Amino acid sequence: MKEIKKNLKDLCQSFLHFITYSQKLSSHSLKAYKTDLQDIFEFNDLSPKQKLDFIIIQNKKKLEKQTKLLIEKNTNKQFKLANSTRSRKLAVIRSFIKWMANNNYIEEDFRFLFKSPKISYRVPSFLSVDEIFTILEMFKTDKVKAKDKALFFLLYGAGLRISEACQLKTKEINWSDSTLQITGKGNKQRLVSLPEQAFNQIKHLKSNTPYLFGKKALSKRKAYDIIKAIGKKAGLLKPLNPHALRHSFATHMLLGGSNLRTVQELLGHKSLTATQKYTHLDLTHLSKTLENFHPFNIS
């Protein structure tokens, strides 16, 4: 039987190298892949003796057995995690197993032995139109920094992801036609047009700096704090976060009559399935209205 000199940890490194270039993963996604592999295969928890065991020459059957045992052992530890998190970790593991089989490191492609848990549908949180108007009115009366307003308008006016807004470069802004060249997940690029009110706010930050928000990209932690402070200053009942503004953009576009395919392109979703979750929001809103105001429910 053919023997290989790569241990399991080496194979994980090779796999990460492969997906980095074949799938053009972002640094954030690559870090998540690496963390998931470490959680399952315990690279950070190996004792000195176990580390020596990992260096021995392994044959295909031994590698298969070692991989299965670690997956079965450590996926059981994941039951306290949310189903969506467990599902993501198992998806990474299945991709790794498929890669090992395709590269002849193992004899059996056993990825289908590990099934993901069912993920319950969760409606994304979003703001009502009235809450958006409350924030806009607050901007008129309260002193809010120009960059804070700009961040709000990028998230709600263009539906950008928080990472896309924070890393927006000055050269990616077309000042003559109010458009942005956005680089999203998987380095996929899309052209986004900003409403006039939103773009006028962006113009206040026009400068020669590499990024819209300064010499370097705005940190996501800082961005979260900015948006949370805006919601608090506007008197919203629930804490505001960047994701809620992106969800609000999509929801209000659809409720206003935009078609699903257009919203998909604006959000930068690879699949229409990711956008379809917003089609449930109108029904949810109507159901809540019926529950609150139907004569049968008014005592």
C-alpha positions as CSV (number, residue, x, y, z in Angstrom):
1,M,0.0,0.0,0.0
2,K,1.3,3.4,-1.0
3,E,2.5,5.5,2.0
4,I,2.5,9.3,2.3
5,K,4.9,11.4,4.3
6,K,2.4,14.3,4.9
7,N,0.7,14.3,8.3
8,L,-2.9,15.5,8.9
9,K,-1.8,19.0,9.8
10,D,0.4,19.3,6.7
11,L,-2.6,18.3,4.6
12,C,-4.8,20.9,6.2
13,Q,-2.2,23.6,5.3
14,S,-2.1,22.3,1.7
15,F,-5.9,22.4,1.6
16,L,-6.0,26.0,2.8
17,H,-3.4,26.9,0.2
18,F,-5.5,25.3,-2.5
19,I,-8.8,27.0,-1.6
20,T,-7.1,30.4,-1.1
21,Y,-6.2,30.5,-4.8
22,S,-8.9,28.3,-6.3
23,Q,-11.9,30.0,-4.6
24,K,-10.3,33.4,-4.0
25,L,-11.3,33.5,-0.4
26,S,-11.1,36.7,1.6
27,S,-8.7,36.8,4.6
28,H,-11.7,36.7,6.9
29,S,-13.1,33.5,5.3
30,L,-9.7,31.9,5.2
31,K,-9.2,32.6,8.9
32,A,-12.6,30.9,9.6
33,Y,-11.6,27.9,7.5
34,K,-8.4,27.6,9.5
35,T,-10.1,28.0,12.8
36,D,-12.7,25.3,12.0
37,L,-10.0,22.8,10.9
38,Q,-8.1,23.5,14.2
39,D,-11.2,23.0,16.3
40,I,-11.9,19.6,14.7
41,F,-8.3,18.3,14.5
42,E,-7.0,19.8,17.8
43,F,-3.8,21.3,16.4
44,N,-3.6,23.7,19.2
45,D,-4.3,21.1,21.9
46,L,-1.7,18.4,21.0
47,S,0.6,17.2,23.8
48,P,4.3,16.7,22.9
49,K,3.8,13.0,22.5
50,Q,0.8,13.5,20.2
51,K,2.8,16.0,18.1
52,L,5.4,13.3,17.6
53,D,2.7,10.9,16.5
54,F,1.5,13.4,13.9
55,I,4.9,13.3,12.2
56,I,5.0,9.6,11.6
57,I,4.5,8.2,8.0
58,Q,0.9,7.3,7.5
59,N,-0.8,5.1,4.9
60,K,-4.2,5.9,3.4
61,K,-6.2,3.7,5.6
62,K,-4.5,5.0,8.7
63,L,-5.1,8.6,7.6
64,E,-8.8,7.8,7.0
65,K,-9.2,6.2,10.4
66,Q,-7.4,9.1,12.2
67,T,-9.5,11.7,10.3
68,K,-12.8,9.9,11.1
69,L,-12.0,9.5,14.8
70,L,-11.1,13.2,15.2
71,I,-14.2,14.4,13.4
72,E,-16.6,12.0,15.3
73,K,-15.0,13.0,18.6
74,N,-14.9,16.7,18.1
75,T,-18.2,17.2,16.3
76,N,-19.9,15.8,19.4
77,K,-18.3,18.7,21.3
78,Q,-20.0,21.2,19.0
79,F,-23.6,20.5,20.1
80,K,-23.6,23.6,22.3
81,L,-22.9,25.7,19.3
82,A,-25.7,27.1,17.1
83,N,-26.8,24.8,14.3
84,S,-25.6,27.4,11.7
85,T,-22.1,27.3,13.2
86,R,-22.0,23.5,13.4
87,S,-23.2,23.4,9.8
88,R,-20.5,25.7,8.6
89,K,-17.8,23.7,10.4
90,L,-19.0,20.4,8.9
91,A,-19.1,22.0,5.4
92,V,-15.4,22.9,5.8
93,I,-14.6,19.4,6.9
94,R,-16.5,17.8,4.0
95,S,-14.6,20.1,1.5
96,F,-11.4,18.9,3.1
97,I,-12.3,15.2,2.8
98,K,-13.3,15.7,-0.8
99,W,-10.0,17.4,-1.5
100,M,-8.0,14.5,0.1
101,A,-10.0,12.0,-2.0
102,N,-9.4,13.9,-5.2
103,N,-5.7,14.1,-4.5
104,N,-5.4,10.4,-3.7
105,Y,-4.5,10.8,0.0
106,I,-7.3,8.6,1.0
107,E,-9.1,5.7,-0.7
108,E,-12.7,6.5,0.3
109,D,-14.6,9.8,0.0
110,F,-16.4,9.5,3.3
111,R,-17.6,13.2,3.5
112,F,-21.3,12.1,3.3
113,L,-21.0,10.3,6.6
114,F,-21.2,13.6,8.4
115,K,-24.5,15.4,7.9
116,S,-25.2,19.0,8.9
117,P,-28.0,19.8,11.4
118,K,-31.1,21.5,10.2
119,I,-31.0,25.2,10.3
120,S,-34.2,26.9,11.4
121,Y,-35.2,30.0,9.4
122,R,-34.6,33.3,11.0
123,V,-36.0,36.5,9.7
124,P,-33.3,39.2,9.5
125,S,-33.8,42.2,11.8
126,F,-34.6,45.4,10.1
127,L,-35.8,48.9,10.8
128,S,-39.2,50.3,9.9
129,V,-39.4,53.2,7.5
130,D,-40.5,55.4,10.4
131,E,-37.3,54.5,12.3
132,I,-35.2,55.4,9.3
133,F,-36.9,58.8,9.1
134,T,-36.3,59.3,12.9
135,I,-32.6,58.8,12.3
136,L,-32.6,61.3,9.3
137,E,-34.5,63.9,11.4
138,M,-31.9,63.4,14.2
139,F,-29.1,64.1,11.7
140,K,-30.7,67.5,11.0
141,T,-30.9,68.6,14.7
142,D,-28.0,66.9,16.4
143,K,-24.3,67.3,15.7
144,V,-23.1,64.1,14.2
145,K,-19.7,63.7,12.6
146,A,-19.6,63.7,8.8
147,K,-17.8,60.3,8.7
148,D,-20.5,58.8,11.0
149,K,-23.2,60.0,8.7
150,A,-21.3,58.7,5.7
151,L,-21.0,55.3,7.2
152,F,-24.8,55.2,7.9
153,F,-25.6,56.2,4.3
154,L,-23.2,53.6,2.8
155,L,-24.9,50.8,4.8
156,Y,-28.5,51.9,4.4
157,G,-28.2,53.9,1.1
158,A,-26.2,51.2,-0.7
159,G,-26.8,48.1,1.3
160,L,-23.0,47.5,1.7
161,R,-21.6,44.9,4.1
162,I,-19.8,46.4,7.0
163,S,-16.4,45.2,5.7
164,E,-17.1,46.7,2.3
165,A,-18.0,50.1,3.8
166,C,-15.0,50.2,6.1
167,Q,-12.5,49.2,3.3
168,L,-13.9,51.5,0.6
169,K,-11.1,53.2,-1.2
170,T,-11.2,56.7,-2.6
171,K,-10.2,55.5,-6.1
172,E,-13.3,53.2,-6.1
173,I,-15.6,56.2,-5.9
174,N,-16.7,57.8,-9.2
175,W,-17.4,61.3,-8.1
176,S,-19.0,62.3,-11.4
177,D,-21.8,59.7,-11.6
178,S,-22.3,58.8,-7.9
179,T,-21.2,55.2,-8.2
180,L,-19.0,52.9,-6.2
181,Q,-16.9,50.0,-7.4
182,I,-17.3,47.5,-4.6
183,T,-15.1,44.4,-4.0
184,G,-17.2,41.9,-2.1
185,K,-16.9,38.3,-1.0
186,G,-14.6,36.2,-3.1
187,N,-13.2,39.4,-4.6
188,K,-16.3,39.6,-6.7
189,Q,-16.8,43.1,-8.0
190,R,-20.1,45.0,-8.5
191,L,-21.1,48.5,-9.4
192,V,-23.3,50.3,-6.9
193,S,-25.2,53.6,-7.5
194,L,-25.9,55.8,-4.4
195,P,-29.0,57.9,-4.0
196,E,-28.3,61.6,-4.3
197,Q,-28.9,62.3,-0.6
198,A,-26.5,59.5,0.3
199,F,-23.8,60.6,-2.2
200,N,-24.0,64.2,-1.1
201,Q,-23.0,63.0,2.4
202,I,-20.1,61.0,1.0
203,K,-18.8,64.1,-0.7
204,H,-18.1,65.7,2.7
205,L,-15.2,63.1,3.1
206,K,-13.7,63.7,-0.3
207,S,-9.9,63.9,0.1
208,N,-6.6,62.5,-1.2
209,T,-6.4,59.8,1.5
210,P,-6.2,56.1,0.2
211,Y,-9.5,55.2,2.0
212,L,-12.7,57.1,2.2
213,F,-12.4,57.2,6.0
214,G,-8.8,58.2,6.1
215,K,-5.2,56.9,5.7
216,K,-6.3,53.4,6.5
217,A,-9.5,51.3,6.5
218,L,-12.0,52.0,9.3
219,S,-12.0,49.2,11.8
220,K,-15.1,47.1,12.0
221,R,-15.2,47.5,15.8
222,K,-15.2,51.2,15.5
223,A,-17.9,51.0,12.8
224,Y,-20.1,49.0,15.1
225,D,-19.7,51.6,17.9
226,I,-20.6,54.4,15.5
227,I,-23.8,52.8,14.3
228,K,-24.8,51.8,17.8
229,A,-24.3,55.4,19.0
230,I,-26.4,56.7,16.1
231,G,-29.3,54.4,17.1
232,K,-29.0,55.5,20.7
233,K,-28.9,59.2,19.9
234,A,-32.0,58.7,17.7
235,G,-33.9,57.1,20.6
236,L,-34.4,53.7,19.0
237,L,-35.8,51.1,21.4
238,K,-33.4,48.4,20.3
239,P,-29.6,48.7,19.8
240,L,-28.7,49.4,16.2
241,N,-26.1,47.5,14.3
242,P,-24.6,47.6,10.7
243,H,-26.3,44.4,9.6
244,A,-29.7,45.8,10.5
245,L,-29.1,48.7,8.1
246,R,-28.1,46.4,5.3
247,H,-31.2,44.2,5.9
248,S,-33.4,47.4,6.1
249,F,-32.0,48.5,2.7
250,A,-33.0,45.1,1.1
251,T,-36.4,45.0,2.8
252,H,-37.4,48.6,1.9
253,M,-36.3,48.1,-1.7
254,L,-38.5,45.0,-2.1
255,L,-41.4,46.5,-0.3
256,G,-41.0,49.6,-2.6
257,G,-41.5,47.4,-5.7
258,S,-37.9,46.4,-6.7
259,N,-37.5,42.9,-8.1
260,L,-35.5,40.2,-6.4
261,R,-32.8,39.9,-9.1
262,T,-32.0,43.6,-8.8
263,V,-31.7,43.5,-5.0
264,Q,-29.5,40.4,-5.4
265,E,-27.1,42.4,-7.6
266,L,-27.1,45.4,-5.3
267,L,-26.3,43.2,-2.2
268,G,-23.7,41.3,-4.0
269,H,-25.2,37.9,-3.3
270,K,-23.7,35.0,-5.3
271,S,-27.0,33.1,-5.2
272,L,-30.6,34.2,-5.4
273,T,-31.3,31.9,-2.5
274,A,-29.5,34.3,-0.2
275,T,-31.7,37.2,-1.2
276,Q,-35.0,35.2,-1.1
277,K,-35.1,35.4,2.7
278,Y,-36.2,39.0,2.4
279,T,-39.3,38.0,0.5
280,H,-40.7,36.5,3.8
281,L,-40.4,39.9,5.5
282,D,-43.5,41.4,4.0
283,L,-45.6,38.5,5.0
284,T,-44.1,38.6,8.5
285,H,-45.0,42.3,8.8
286,L,-48.5,41.7,7.6
287,S,-49.0,38.8,10.1
288,K,-47.9,41.0,13.0
289,T,-50.2,43.8,11.8
290,L,-53.1,41.4,11.6
291,E,-52.3,40.1,15.1
292,N,-52.2,43.5,16.6
293,F,-55.1,45.3,14.9
294,H,-57.7,42.7,13.7
295,P,-61.0,43.1,15.6
296,F,-60.8,39.5,16.8
297,N,-57.6,40.3,18.7
298,I,-58.8,43.6,20.2
299,S,-60.4,43.2,23.6
